[in-house]
Amino acid sequence: MVFSFFAQITGRLEAMLLEAKGSWGEAEKAYSSLLEDNPFDQVVHKRRVALAKAQGNLTGAIDLLNKHLETFMADHDAWRELAEIYISLQMYKQAAFCYI
């Protein structure tokens, strides 16, 4: 179990390094692989959202946040971030739903 924990952290750091280098495709693959091992890793879900936003893919970020919120419905930060993206896209009805 301890080995698995450290492997997960190491994997996250490696993926974040790929992000920093601009190797977004490789970073996405690394994050997807990490989620196969642990689909409940909130940090990895949020890094994928950040990756989509960094690439200007707001619809992709919306999809990823909605998927994240299917599992982690009580994640207030994710709801707020989703609302902010909707507002930036002038999708006010969807943004209002996030605040309910």
C-alpha positions in Angstrom: 0.0 0.0 0.0 2.8 2.4 0.9 4.5 1.6 -2.4 1.3 2.3 -4.3 1.0 5.7 -2.6 4.5 6.8 -3.5 4.1 5.5 -7.1 0.9 7.6 -7.4 2.8 10.7 -6.1 5.7 10.0 -8.4 3.4 9.5 -11.4 1.7 12.8 -10.7 5.0 14.7 -10.5 6.2 13.1 -13.7 2.9 14.2 -15.5 3.2 17.7 -14.1 6.8 17.9 -15.4 5.5 16.9 -18.8 2.9 19.7 -18.5 5.6 22.2 -17.6 7.6 21.2 -20.7 4.6 21.7 -22.9 4.3 18.0 -23.7 0.5 18.1 -23.2 -0.3 14.9 -25.1 2.2 12.9 -23.0 0.9 14.5 -19.8 -2.7 13.6 -20.7 -1.6 10.0 -21.3 0.2 9.9 -18.0 -2.8 11.3 -16.1 -5.1 8.8 -17.8 -2.8 6.0 -16.8 -2.9 7.2 -13.2 -6.7 7.3 -13.2 -6.8 3.7 -14.4 -4.9 2.7 -11.3 -6.9 5.0 -9.0 -10.0 6.5 -10.5 -10.7 8.4 -7.2 -7.6 10.6 -7.3 -9.1 14.1 -7.2 -5.7 15.7 -7.8 -5.3 13.9 -11.1 -8.8 14.8 -12.2 -8.2 18.5 -11.4 -4.8 18.4 -13.2 -6.6 17.1 -16.3 -9.0 20.1 -16.1 -6.1 22.5 -15.7 -4.4 20.9 -18.7 -7.5 21.4 -20.9 -7.8 25.0 -19.8 -4.1 25.7 -20.4 -4.6 24.5 -24.0 -7.7 26.8 -24.4 -10.0 23.8 -24.5 -12.8 25.1 -22.3 -15.4 22.6 -23.6 -13.0 19.8 -22.8 -12.5 21.3 -19.3 -16.3 21.5 -18.9 -16.6 17.8 -19.9 -13.9 16.8 -17.5 -15.4 18.8 -14.6 -18.8 17.3 -15.2 -17.3 13.8 -15.1 -15.4 14.7 -12.0 -18.5 16.0 -10.3 -20.4 12.8 -11.1 -18.2 11.1 -8.5 -17.2 14.0 -6.2 -20.5 15.9 -6.0 -19.5 17.8 -2.8 -16.4 19.3 -4.4 -17.2 23.0 -4.0 -14.1 24.2 -5.7 -14.9 22.1 -8.8 -18.5 23.6 -8.9 -17.0 27.1 -8.6 -14.5 26.5 -11.4 -17.2 25.0 -13.6 -19.4 28.1 -13.0 -16.5 30.4 -13.8 -15.9 28.6 -17.1 -19.6 28.8 -18.0 -19.6 32.5 -17.2 -16.6 33.1 -19.4 -18.5 31.4 -22.2 -21.7 33.4 -21.4 -23.6 30.3 -20.5 -25.4 31.9 -17.6 -28.1 29.3 -17.0 -25.5 26.5 -16.6 -23.4 28.8 -14.3 -26.4 29.5 -12.1 -27.0 25.8 -11.7 -23.5 25.4 -10.3 -24.3 27.8 -7.5 -27.6 26.1 -6.4 
